[in-house]
Amino acid sequence: MKTLIIAFAVLLAITISLPAFAVDLQPLAPPTLAYVSSTHNTITLRVTGGAATGAPAGFTLQWMPITAGFSGTWPTTGFHQATYVVSTITGASKPFQLAAGQAVIVVIGAPDLRPTLAYWPVNEADDPLQPATGYVFRAFANAYVGYALQSGYTSLFYAPTLPAPVVPVTPTTPEPGPANERHGKGFWKHNLGIAGSANSALAATTFFRSGLTWAEILHTPPKGGDTYYKLAQRYITALLNAQNGVPVPAEVQAALGSAGQYLAIAGPGVRANTPQGKANLRLASILASWHVPGAPAGR
């Protein structure tokens, strides 16, 4: 019995004296990403600390344009990365230290003057994003040295940039009203890409992953009730109206954001009787109603 007590005491002493690093560290929970807004060369995202753990040592965000051959598998090279770390200086601002559920706004494609931010590749630190392009993002919480391991990656997150600002056009088929009045699909179908105008570049730009140009999308009938084309045409029309200087109601702005995120990765062939088809028609309805001067959005 005495031997057993001594053995237990020795075991207890060894257990108590084990250094902290002998304990298995657990990974942090991944952060979450949410879309906020876009310009023609930036995308603004909201990064929120993961459930229970947050991101005590900051987080890292990776992104790249979506190419025609992208299959959903992240490559080993060819992407951009920004590492948002937490300052170790007492009293310093720590905007990227996130508690569980705490969020911070980041803008990709523009200089971020907050400290403790590192880009890779370094020579492309805050390069503007490409206009009218879909981008894919992922993020992870940085390892908290001595306390927790790096988190896993978030699910892939998609968001588009807007086209470069269009130049107000002189209609080839004049319509009454002020120059910044809302116009329908027919107006932009005939006026987007007027020869020699700044808008001609957009007309010839490929519309995300569709394989067609922005102008060709407007000229393509949605055969078989394809809701992809219905939404794409309403999206282009509303976006060009907004870019042409027309104030955008909040509901329409939200619909533009949702439609843009979807169209950045989608393709034709979405029938109306599918869940996605019904969602497309709801968004298209909001955007289409705004094209008509005097009609409230979503009516």
Protein Blocks (a to p, Z undefined) as FASTA:
>chain_A
ZZmmmmmmmmmmmmmmpcfklpccddddddddddfbdcfkbccddddddehklpmnopad
ddddddfklgoiacfehiacddddddfbehiacfkbccehiacdddehiacfbghiacdd
fklmmgccdehiacdddddddddehkaccdddddddddddddddddddddfbdceddfkb
ccdfklmmmmgopehiaklmmmmpcehjnopafklmmmpccehhiaklmmmmmmmmmmmm
mmnopacdfklmmmmmmmmmmmmmgcehiafkbmklmmmmmmmmmmmmmmpghiaghZZ
